[in-house]
Amino acid sequence: MSYLTRTATGAAGTDLRIGFGVPGYAHPLVAPAEWGALTRRGTPLHWVVLNVAGGPGDRPDPHCLEAAGRLRNAGTRVLGHLDVTYGARPSGELLSDARRYLDWYRVDGFLLDRCPTERTALPEVRRTVATLRGLLGGGHVVLGHGTHPYPGYAETADQLVTFSGPWSDYRWSQVAEWTAEYPPERFCHFVHGMPRGHLDEALRIARWQGASTIYFTDRTDRGGTADPWESLPGYWDEIVSRIGTGVSE
């Protein structure tokens, strides 16, 4: 697989419609401000992940149902969180979680987190995605690789997460050449530990690398001991205004 080194100095497309893909906030009782911010008019959301307890949880949660319902009523896709554990998790467990998400929260699709990237794992991922689409009657499926996978994965799902990590890596990141064969709507970038002063630079990188779904935050993983996506970035209002007043998809 070949890569191109592209930095913020590259020529970025100006017609790319960027919006947010939210990897999953903390429980609505713990993070009410975060969930409330998502329903504000003009916030350009592509989708929001509902992660109740590393998945759908053991029983329906009325607070999560309410939060998901508000988003869906506003026209925003809500995706269930399925942890693939790089292909180690049995497909039966994944599908059981998927059915609970559908029965309890009526999700519009799924994020397959920690998705494998290797060519050898592609057939099993294809089978899993095909089964999920059957359960959904279509739906929206995102593969959460966190890096560039074998190119064949691009034909399997609606979107791929091709970067998930710290700003210190993102600002010098490379993009796989094969991604140029697909529109920006197929790719997502999640960046944590990004200071407020680098918002414009980060948006230029996303445009240059051809990713239209993003999530940037100044929160960090504290050396792998915390989830940086659980709370709003300190500059949420600013980044919403930078991207512009879009409408939810």
Secondary structure, DSSP 8 states (H G I E B T S, - for coil): --EEE--TTS---SS---EEEE---S-TTT-HHHHHHTTSTT--EEEEEE-SSSSS-SS--HHHHHHHHHHHHTT-EEEEEEE-GGGTS-HHHHHHHHHHHHHHH--SEEEEET---SGGGHHHHHHHHHHHHHHHTS-EEEEE-SS---GGGGGTSSEEEEEEEEHHHHTT-EEEGGGGGS-GGGEEEEEES--GGGHHHHHHHHHHHT--EEEE-S---GGGTS-TTSS--TTHHHHHHHH------
